[in-house]
Structures are given as structure tokens and as C-alpha cells.
Amino acid sequence: MVGPIQDALFGIVLVANAAVSIVQEVRAKRALDRLVLLHAPTASVVRGGVARDTTCSARVAPAQKEATIEALQRRGHVVAMIGDGVNDVLALKRADLGIAMGSGSDATRSVGRVVLLDDDFGRLPAVMAEARRVVGNVERVANLFLTKTVYATLLALAVGIARLPFPFYPRHLTIVSSLTTGIPAFFLALAPSAERYRPGFVRRVLRFAVPAGAIAASVTFVAYALARSRPEVSGAEARTAATVALFVVATRVLAVVARPHTRRRNLLVVSVIATFTLLLAVPSVRELLAVEGPPVSAVFPALAVALVGCGGVEIGWRALGSAR
């Protein structure tokens, strides 16, 4: 039972009032790396470094449990505490995550943020996996939606300052945002994820989404401006070129956010591209969406600008990864 918990939580410090023989039995099973039996050490000794070198302590007072948690937290660890008795209340409140046993005292259950109703430690890996899935996928979805918000806002400002017609009809934005943000976000939010929680959620999202949104807006505006500068390109064709350019960059954002890639995530990205291609290939759908195939003189510049934007998104993601 300790092994799966250790794999999920990355480390175990056993602080117990149990008999020394029980603690030694746990050590004999090689569930813990080190064993130092501390018969009621003073809190000052714990703060002085015992918690750093000790995996297992026995017959520890409530204040010493709290001191052990404080020592681990000062070293940058995120600490969870499991307890069932009144003497565990201080440590449960001090820990980042207090886990109470269902058969424990009322006081312990009242301060614990998680209660194991069936007293089964084996539930903890599943709890950790679910928490990591939620946190990791919320960050992915936030990247997608904030990127969309940024490029929509910047495009509105850019065309207003340049006094150009808006490069899209509402139906164009609906197609792009649905295929690259709304529908993929639904599947990404439900996908499994084993990434560990890392502090700095808002900072990471802003550092990726704002530059990515700015790149998408710039690519769309440039593609639209280049198409409009061609006398042989109509307004509808220029809007189509801008839509294609935005879709390419937004799809690249989706592919980057979906990392690490799995078979299902790759299938999701491929499905998005295939659906958009199919919409442009069916004449009745093109007519419904007010999409007209632009001439080669407008398509190639739009795609070239979009590919440059995709490179910018990739560079931004890698820069963010190196700064983590």
C-alpha cells in the first residue's frame, strides 16, 4: 500500500505514535528509504534538521509533528498530513493538505480538507491523479480561451486604428473559435493528465496567452492587409485569406497547448484541421459561411505570414518552458 502512495506523492515521512515494532516492520518491507527512530525529539531539534534526514519517526508529540511539517515546508515541500486523533489537529491545520481518517475523532474530521471515509490509504493515488488532471487541464483550457480573447481584442483595436473593415463576419469567427478553442477545450478538460501541480498558474497563462494572442492578431491583420492591397482580390476573398491565416495560427496554439501529445490529442488536432478543410471544400457550406476561394496571389502571402506566426508561437512556448 505504501508503494503506490509513494509513487503518487513522491515522498513519505511517517510520523507516528505507533509502537516501534510497527515502524520497524514498515522499514523491513523497504517501503521507506531511511529509518531514524526519534523517541519524542524536541521541536527545536526537528526544526534544526531532523526532518530533512528522517523518513520515519515514532512516539512524536503534537507540537513536534507541527514542527516537522514546518521544517519540510521551509525546504520547499508541499506537505500532506494524515491523522485520526485529537493530537493530529495542529499538524493537520498546518499542512498544505490535511487528510483525516473517517473513523477518527470529530475534531480531526472537522479540520481535514479531505476525509477518507473508508480509512483506505489506497484511495490517495486516485485522489492525486484526479486533482492533477483538473489543475493541468484547467491551465490548458485557460491558455486557449485567453489567447482567443487577446487576438479578438487586438484585432478590433487594430482595424479601428487603421480604419479598415473588420476582417471577419461573425460566422467566420464562430467557425475558427469553435474548431480551435471551444470544441477542443471540452475534450482537453476531460483528458487524463499526470502533470504535477506547479505554483504560478496565472503568470504562466499570461506569459503564453498574451504573446500568442498578439501573434495571432498580427498575422491576421497582415494577411488581411496584404490581400486588400491586391486589386484583383475582392473583399470576401480578403476575409477568407484572413480567416485561413487565423485558423492556421490558432491551430498551432492548440497543438502546443495539447502537449505532451498522445494518440487522442493528436487525433483531436487532426480532426480540427480535417473539419475546417471539409467546410471549405463543400460549395454549399462555403456559400453559407460567405467564404470565397482567394487567388494564389493572396493565399501564398497569407500562408507565409501564418507559418511565421506558428514559429513565433513555438518559440514563445519553448521560452516559457525554459523559464519554468
C-alpha positions, 0 to 999 in steps of 0.5 A, a space after each residue: 500500500 505504501 508503494 503506490 502512495 509513494 509513487 503518487 506523492 513522491 515522498 513519505 515521512 511517517 510520523 507516528 505514535 505507533 509502537 516501534 515494532 510497527 515502524 520497524 516492520 514498515 522499514 523491513 518491507 523497504 517501503 521507506 528509504 531511511 529509518 531514524 527512530 526519534 523517541 519524542 525529539 524536541 521541536 527545536 531539534 526537528 526544526 534544526 534538521 531532523 526532518 530533512 534526514 528522517 523518513 520515519 519517526 515514532 512516539 512524536 508529540 503534537 507540537 513536534 509533528 507541527 514542527 516537522 511539517 514546518 521544517 519540510 515546508 521551509 525546504 520547499 515541500 508541499 506537505 500532506 498530513 494524515 491523522 485520526 486523533 485529537 493530537 493530529 489537529 495542529 499538524 493537520 491545520 498546518 499542512 498544505 493538505 490535511 487528510 483525516 481518517 473517517 473513523 477518527 475523532 470529530 475534531 480531526 474530521 472537522 479540520 481535514 480538507 479531505 476525509 477518507 471515509 473508508 480509512 483506505 490509504 489506497 484511495 490517495 493515488 486516485 485522489 492525486 491523479 484526479 486533482 492533477 488532471 483538473 489543475 493541468 487541464 484547467 491551465 490548458 483550457 485557460 491558455 486557449 480561451 485567453 489567447 482567443 480573447 487577446 487576438 479578438 481584442 487586438 484585432 478590433 483595436 487594430 482595424 479601428 486604428 487603421 480604419 479598415 473593415 473588420 476582417 471577419 463576419 461573425 460566422 467566420 469567427 464562430 467557425 475558427 473559435 469553435 474548431 480551435 478553442 471551444 470544441 477542443 477545450 471540452 475534450 482537453 478538460 476531460 483528458 487524463 493528465 499526470 502533470 504535477 501541480 506547479 505554483 504560478 498558474 496565472 503568470 504562466 497563462 499570461 506569459 503564453 496567452 498574451 504573446 500568442 494572442 498578439 501573434 495571432 492578431 498580427 498575422 491576421 491583420 497582415 494577411 488581411 492587409 496584404 490581400 486588400 492591397 491586391 486589386 484583383 482580390 475582392 473583399 470576401 476573398 480578403 476575409 477568407 485569406 484572413 480567416 485561413 491565416 487565423 485558423 492556421 495560427 490558432 491551430 498551432 496554439 492548440 497543438 502546443 497547448 495539447 502537449 505532451 501529445 498522445 494518440 487522442 490529442 493528436 487525433 483531436 488536432 487532426 480532426 480540427 484541421 480535417 473539419 475546417 478543410 471539409 467546410 471549405 471544400 463543400 460549395 454549399 457550406 462555403 456559400 453559407 459561411 460567405 467564404 470565397 476561394 482567394 487567388 494564389 496571389 493572396 493565399 501564398 502571402 497569407 500562408 507565409 505570414 501564418 507559418 511565421 506566426 506558428 514559429 513565433 508561437 513555438 518559440 514563445 512556448 519553448 521560452 516559457 518552458 525554459 523559464 519554468 
